[in-house]
Amino acid sequence: VQLVESGGGSVQAGGSLRLSCAASGGTLIYLHMGWFRQAPGREREGIAAINDEDGRIVYGESVKGRFTISKNIGQRRVHLQMDHLQPEDTGVYYCAADGAWGPLVDRIADNVNTKYQFDGWGQGIQVTVSS
C-alpha cells in the first residue's frame, strides 16, 4: 500500500490546517486509515483513524474536540481537519493504513500494541504551529 500525504505547513496558534492522504495499491477489501504524529525527541503518537467498512472513528485524547477525520465515500482518501492548533501540535504527521481495525484503535485510543507493523505509512508531512 502506498500512501501520499498533502497539506500541512505553518500556522499561528489558534489557526487551522487540513491534511489529506491518498492510498493506492494493495488488494485489501477494507483499508482502514489513520493519522499519527511525531514531535522531535518524542515517540510517534496516534491521532485519529476511520474505519473503511462502517465509518467508525477513534481519536487520541490530545486532539479530541479539535481535530476531525473524514474520508471520501468510495475512495481511499482521508482528511484531517485540524482546528484550534497549539504549539504542542507541531511535528511530522504521518498517514497510516491497515487491513485490520483493531491495531489502529489500540495505538490511538490506548497507546498499546506499539510493535504492530501497519500495512503502509506515508512519508510524513511537517506541521508547525507558532505561538
Secondary structure, 3 states (H helix, E strand, C coil): CEEEEEECEEEECCCCEEEEEEEECCCCCCCEEEEEEECCCCCCEEEEEECCCCCCEEECHHHCCCEEEEECCCCCEEEEEECCCCHHHCEEEEEEEECCCHHHHHHHHHCCCCCCCCCEECCCEEEEEEC
